[in-house]
Amino acid sequence: MNIILGYLLAVNIATFFLYGIDKYKAKKNKWRISEATLLTMAAIGGSIGAWAGMRLWHHKTMHKKFKYGIPLIIIMQIALVAYLHTIIL
């Protein structure tokens, strides 16, 4: 269980900072982190970090793919955890 929590903490922190880095690069007109990478990081467990990064840095908040996709990923991940919890217990 500690390994899972450690993984989720690490991937959420990494995702959070990726959104911040991408926002910085967007402002400086530099090479950007791909949308696929940002969404993949959310999908592999960093959805809360993605949501927090979007809110803090006001990044990708107008893109429908992110505006609706990140909350959908969060809901799906919560449902998965709830389902797995019922199977395990």
C-alpha positions as CSV (number, residue, x, y, z in Angstrom):
1,M,0.0,0.0,0.0
2,N,2.9,2.4,0.8
3,I,4.4,1.8,-2.6
4,I,1.1,2.7,-4.3
5,L,0.7,5.9,-2.2
6,G,4.4,6.8,-3.0
7,Y,3.8,6.3,-6.7
8,L,0.6,8.4,-6.7
9,L,2.3,11.2,-4.7
10,A,5.3,11.2,-7.1
11,V,3.3,11.1,-10.3
12,N,0.9,13.9,-9.0
13,I,3.8,16.1,-8.0
14,A,5.5,15.5,-11.4
15,T,2.3,16.2,-13.3
16,F,1.6,19.4,-11.3
17,F,5.1,20.7,-12.2
18,L,4.8,19.7,-15.8
19,Y,1.7,21.9,-16.2
20,G,3.7,24.8,-14.6
21,I,6.7,24.2,-16.9
22,D,4.4,24.0,-20.0
23,K,2.7,27.3,-19.0
24,Y,6.1,29.0,-18.5
25,K,7.3,27.7,-21.9
26,A,4.0,28.9,-23.5
27,K,4.6,32.4,-22.2
28,K,8.3,32.4,-23.4
29,N,7.3,31.0,-26.8
30,K,9.6,28.0,-26.3
31,W,9.3,24.3,-27.1
32,R,6.3,22.9,-25.3
33,I,5.3,19.7,-23.5
34,S,2.8,17.8,-25.7
35,E,-0.8,17.6,-24.8
36,A,-0.5,13.9,-25.1
37,T,2.1,13.8,-22.4
38,L,0.1,16.1,-20.1
39,L,-3.0,13.9,-20.6
40,T,-1.0,10.6,-20.2
41,M,0.5,11.8,-16.9
42,A,-3.1,12.5,-15.7
43,A,-4.3,9.1,-16.9
44,I,-1.5,7.1,-15.1
45,G,-2.4,8.6,-11.8
46,G,-1.5,12.3,-11.9
47,S,-5.0,13.6,-12.4
48,I,-5.2,15.5,-9.1
49,G,-1.8,17.1,-9.9
50,A,-3.0,18.0,-13.4
51,W,-6.2,19.6,-12.0
52,A,-4.2,21.5,-9.4
53,G,-1.7,22.7,-12.0
54,M,-4.5,23.8,-14.4
55,R,-6.1,25.8,-11.6
56,L,-2.9,27.3,-10.1
57,W,-1.3,28.3,-13.4
58,H,-4.5,28.9,-15.3
59,H,-3.2,26.5,-17.9
60,K,-5.3,24.6,-20.5
61,T,-8.4,25.7,-18.7
62,M,-10.2,26.7,-21.9
63,H,-9.3,23.6,-23.9
64,K,-12.3,21.2,-23.8
65,K,-10.0,18.2,-23.9
66,F,-8.6,19.3,-20.6
67,K,-11.5,21.2,-19.1
68,Y,-13.7,18.1,-19.3
69,G,-11.1,15.4,-19.7
70,I,-9.2,15.9,-16.5
71,P,-12.3,15.8,-14.3
72,L,-13.5,12.8,-16.2
73,I,-10.2,11.0,-15.5
74,I,-10.5,11.9,-11.8
75,I,-14.0,10.4,-11.7
76,M,-12.9,7.3,-13.5
77,Q,-9.9,6.8,-11.2
78,I,-12.1,7.3,-8.1
79,A,-14.6,4.8,-9.4
80,L,-11.7,2.3,-10.1
81,V,-10.3,2.7,-6.6
82,A,-13.8,2.2,-5.1
83,Y,-14.4,-0.9,-7.2
84,L,-11.0,-2.3,-6.3
85,H,-11.6,-1.5,-2.7
86,T,-14.8,-3.6,-2.7
87,I,-13.0,-6.5,-4.3
88,I,-10.1,-6.5,-1.9
89,L,-12.2,-6.1,1.2
